[in-house]
Amino acid sequence: MRVDVVSIFPEYLAPLELSLIGKARGLGILELQVHDLRTWTNDVHRTVDDTPYGGGPGMVMRPEPWGRALDQVATPESTLIVPTPAGEPFTQRVAHELADLPHLIFAPGRYEGIDQRVLDHAATRMNVREVSLGDYVLFGGEVAVLVIVEAITRLLPGVLGNADSLVEESHTGGLLEAPMYTKPAVWREQPVPEILRSGDHGRIARWRRAQAVLRTAERRPDLLAAADLDKRDLDVLNE
Ligand SMILES: N#Cc1ccccc1Cn1ccc2ccc(-c3cc(N)[nH]n3)cc21
């Protein structure tokens, strides 16, 4: 997978060099390049924003630099990802969809956002997806890019050593993850649930599933409707 990020704060994306993402890049699983939007300005002040038509607070990102940037970076197989409070919710399902694509271009805006014509024009030549991290407002899209790139990179084949960890992870099958424990067996007078030390892998799997169902019902009942619950799960809920 190739990822290009265009930002007026390229240094904000430095964490993408670290840890697993850095490993994925080193293994050639992920190609990533960060670009400074001001590269595509053509005035002495390298201007990227202007006042909004129709009035209102703040500034809007001008279309010309973005247009030139996308002219250079995009290919017919590109998908443009635009973080915005007005986007579709970014979920694990969306992460899986994006992880299957060949080329992602991220356009994290700043100020009050990017001139709408940038997205409308891009949509005439590539897929465009506006995505929201949640119902809160950030200063800009760079933080969202860090989150989205990490969520996608975890799903790329070869990045996570133990493929099983992808199977057990949260939101698999639509349920939240069961609580996890490690040594010591007792910590501040709190023991690890006995079943997890029983060595009975079948009972452990059933216990974890039951915990995931109960935790989801308690914290995210909205996820239950879409989860593929079986009879045992329903019995757990009705206990
Ligand atoms: N757009 C916009 C906007 C609109 C109103 C007020 C402030 C902003 C700031 N902003 C500029 C770029 C940009 C990108 C993504 C987010 C964003 C995403 C989520 N889920 N929350 N916030 C915000 C962003």
The ligand as an ORCA input file, in Angstrom:
! r2SCAN-3c Opt
* xyz 0 1
  N     -13.024     20.982      8.976
  C     -13.251     21.625      9.904
  C     -13.600     22.415     11.052
  C     -14.914     22.807     11.096
  C     -15.327     23.575     12.156
  C     -14.448     23.942     13.157
  C     -13.124     23.533     13.121
  C     -12.687     22.767     12.074
  C     -11.233     22.398     12.183
  N     -10.719     21.476     11.192
  C     -10.029     21.887     10.112
  C      -9.691     20.758      9.382
  C     -10.154     19.627     10.110
  C     -10.093     18.272      9.890
  C     -10.709     17.405     10.780
  C     -11.378     17.898     11.881
  C     -12.091     16.976     12.787
  C     -12.436     15.675     12.547
  C     -13.151     15.243     13.662
  N     -13.709     14.010     13.901
  N     -13.207     16.263     14.516
  N     -12.568     17.342     13.969
  C     -11.407     19.258     12.141
  C     -10.804     20.116     11.242
*
